[in-house]
Amino acid sequence: MNNQNLVIYDFSFLYQILKELEHELNFNIIEALNQKSLNNEIKSLKNYIVVTKKNFLNIDNQFILNHLPIKIIKLIEKLNIELLKQQFNDQSEIIIGNYKINLNAREMLSKEIRLKLTEKEINTIIYLSKIANPVSVDELQTNIWRYHSDIETHTVETHIYRLRKKIFKTFQDENFIISKKNGYQIK
């Protein structure tokens, strides 16, 4: 079964054409005749594009096909490109607690509030979020900064201090990264 889905919204003649070609295409072709059926269809889908004749503001992952006629091969090419873009964007976002980390934009988001982060800050947050137990300073030095643990430095502590301060200033969250006796942890 294909995992790429084309939901054809209020565009019956395109649905009929693509449905005839479905066994030749790398898409599941789904028809939605109205807003209710569209919502029902996309509720359970992950990898989809809604193909429409005009822009609908409340629909995600839209592809507006308003320049007709178009060669079918050109249409398939454009749809594949849109699915690749969507897949790239989906892979670039990570949810950690109440926050969304956008790896491409290097931002941390919560309730429409955005905080720009450095690459090291993102790497630190992701590393801490993947480990359930507190992470020691030595482990962070080795795995994030690539320092040897026998070098005396306060880079990690300073970096975490500044990152916590930055997160508190933007989101008023002083408990996102917590300091434990044996290291740091994301709550």
Secondary structure as UniProt FT lines:
FT   STRAND          5..9
FT   HELIX           12..21
FT   HELIX           22..24
FT   STRAND          28..32
FT   HELIX           35..43
FT   STRAND          48..52
FT   TURN            57..58
FT   STRAND          62..64
FT   HELIX           72..91
FT   STRAND          93..96
FT   TURN            97..98
FT   STRAND          99..102
FT   TURN            103..106
FT   STRAND          107..110
FT   TURN            111..112
FT   STRAND          113..116
FT   HELIX           119..130
FT   HELIX           137..140
FT   HELIX           141..145
FT   TURN            149..150
FT   HELIX           155..171
FT   STRAND          177..180
FT   TURN            181..182
FT   STRAND          183..186
//
